[in-house]
Amino acid sequence: MRGGGWHGNDTIWRMVLDINRALTYGDLEGRLHDAPARKRFCVVDGIVAGEGTGPIYADARPCGVVVAGGNPVAVDVACAELMGFDPGRIPMLANALLPHALPLLASPEDLRIDSALDEPFELRAPLGWVGHIERRVAALAGE
């Protein structure tokens, strides 16, 4: 595996959360505040999703969904759930939900996912994540 695209990388998730905190709590002059300084709205186009080794070599998977919300962590958790992945096994998402002085989600209990889908899509994980983030793997392991 090249780059940081594997389940044991312990740096990329930290960078992503730092950037999200800067975007949420930072003002236009670059100062961090104790409360969010701006609002954001996130949209994920999953009409044709990419599965497997993405983003460049992903296989197209027609899913026909659009995910949207005002919180990037909530949107990412919803997407992970829809893809059949366990957000608690994805370091970026699991750590985003932990208590922090600058929280990215007020409380995991505030997370609500509304979906018309009966079942997740069960997308294939990228090579460096196979066997580590899938819900079915967690279920087989008794977690």
C-alpha positions as CSV (number, residue, x, y, z in Angstrom):
1,M,0.0,0.0,0.0
2,R,1.3,3.4,-0.9
3,G,0.6,6.6,0.9
4,G,-1.7,6.8,3.9
5,G,-4.6,4.8,2.5
6,W,-4.7,2.0,5.1
7,H,-6.4,1.2,8.3
8,G,-3.4,1.7,10.6
9,N,-2.5,5.2,9.5
10,D,-2.7,7.2,12.6
11,T,-2.0,10.7,11.1
12,I,-4.4,11.5,8.3
13,W,-7.5,11.3,10.6
14,R,-5.8,13.8,13.0
15,M,-5.2,16.2,10.1
16,V,-8.7,15.9,8.8
17,L,-10.2,16.6,12.2
18,D,-7.8,19.6,12.8
19,I,-8.9,21.1,9.4
20,N,-12.6,20.6,10.3
21,R,-12.0,22.3,13.6
22,A,-10.2,25.2,11.9
23,L,-13.1,25.6,9.4
24,T,-15.7,25.4,12.2
25,Y,-14.2,27.5,14.9
26,G,-11.8,29.8,13.0
27,D,-12.8,33.3,11.9
28,L,-11.6,35.1,8.8
29,E,-8.5,36.4,10.6
30,G,-7.5,32.9,11.6
31,R,-8.4,33.1,15.3
32,L,-10.1,30.1,16.9
33,H,-13.2,30.7,19.0
34,D,-14.9,28.7,21.8
35,A,-18.1,28.4,19.7
36,P,-18.5,27.7,16.0
37,A,-17.7,30.8,13.9
38,R,-19.5,29.7,10.8
39,K,-22.1,27.3,9.4
40,R,-21.5,24.8,6.7
41,F,-23.7,22.7,4.5
42,C,-22.3,19.4,3.1
43,V,-23.6,17.5,0.0
44,V,-22.4,14.1,-1.1
45,D,-23.3,12.9,-4.6
46,G,-23.7,9.1,-4.3
47,I,-25.8,8.8,-7.4
48,V,-22.9,6.8,-8.8
49,A,-20.6,5.9,-6.0
50,G,-17.1,4.6,-6.2
51,E,-16.1,1.4,-4.4
52,G,-12.9,-0.4,-3.9
53,T,-9.6,1.4,-4.6
54,G,-10.7,5.0,-4.9
55,P,-10.8,7.8,-5.6
56,I,-8.8,7.4,-8.8
57,Y,-9.2,3.6,-9.4
58,A,-12.7,3.1,-7.9
59,D,-15.3,0.9,-9.6
60,A,-18.5,2.7,-10.4
61,R,-21.5,1.5,-8.3
62,P,-24.9,3.0,-9.1
63,C,-26.5,3.8,-5.7
64,G,-28.9,6.7,-6.6
65,V,-28.4,8.6,-3.3
66,V,-27.6,12.1,-2.2
67,V,-26.6,12.8,1.4
68,A,-26.8,16.3,2.8
69,G,-26.5,17.9,6.2
70,G,-25.2,20.9,8.2
71,N,-22.5,18.9,10.0
72,P,-19.6,17.3,8.1
73,V,-19.1,14.6,10.8
74,A,-22.8,13.7,10.7
75,V,-22.8,13.5,6.9
76,D,-19.7,11.3,6.9
77,V,-21.2,9.0,9.6
78,A,-24.4,8.7,7.5
79,C,-22.4,7.9,4.4
80,A,-20.4,5.2,6.2
81,E,-23.6,3.6,7.5
82,L,-25.1,3.7,3.9
83,M,-22.0,2.1,2.5
84,G,-22.2,-0.7,5.1
85,F,-19.2,0.4,7.1
86,D,-19.0,0.8,10.9
87,P,-18.2,4.4,11.7
88,G,-16.8,3.3,15.1
89,R,-14.1,1.3,13.2
90,I,-13.1,4.3,11.0
91,P,-10.6,6.4,13.1
92,M,-11.5,9.7,11.6
93,L,-15.2,9.2,12.6
94,A,-14.7,7.4,15.9
95,N,-12.3,10.1,17.1
96,A,-14.5,12.9,15.8
97,L,-17.2,11.7,18.2
98,L,-15.0,11.7,21.3
99,P,-15.2,14.6,23.8
100,H,-13.0,17.6,22.8
101,A,-12.7,21.2,23.7
102,L,-13.7,22.1,20.2
103,P,-16.4,19.4,19.4
104,L,-17.3,18.6,15.8
105,L,-20.6,17.2,16.9
106,A,-22.5,18.4,20.0
107,S,-23.2,14.8,21.1
108,P,-23.3,11.5,19.3
109,E,-26.9,11.3,20.6
110,D,-27.7,14.3,18.4
111,L,-26.9,12.3,15.3
112,R,-30.0,11.3,13.4
113,I,-30.0,9.5,10.1
114,D,-33.2,9.5,8.1
115,S,-33.2,7.2,5.1
116,A,-35.7,5.6,2.8
117,L,-33.3,2.6,2.2
118,D,-34.1,-0.7,3.8
119,E,-30.5,-2.0,3.8
120,P,-27.0,-0.4,3.3
121,F,-25.3,-0.8,0.0
122,E,-22.4,-3.0,1.3
123,L,-19.8,-1.3,-0.8
124,R,-16.3,-2.9,-1.1
125,A,-13.8,-1.2,1.1
126,P,-10.5,0.2,-0.3
127,L,-7.6,-2.4,-0.3
128,G,-6.0,-1.1,2.9
129,W,-9.2,-1.2,4.8
130,V,-10.7,-4.5,3.7
131,G,-11.6,-6.6,6.8
132,H,-11.3,-3.6,9.2
133,I,-14.4,-1.4,8.7
134,E,-17.2,-3.4,7.3
135,R,-20.3,-3.9,9.5
136,R,-20.5,-7.5,8.5
137,V,-17.0,-8.1,9.7
138,A,-17.8,-6.6,13.0
139,A,-21.0,-8.7,13.2
140,L,-19.0,-11.9,12.5
141,A,-16.5,-11.0,15.2
142,G,-19.3,-10.7,17.7
143,E,-18.8,-6.9,18.2
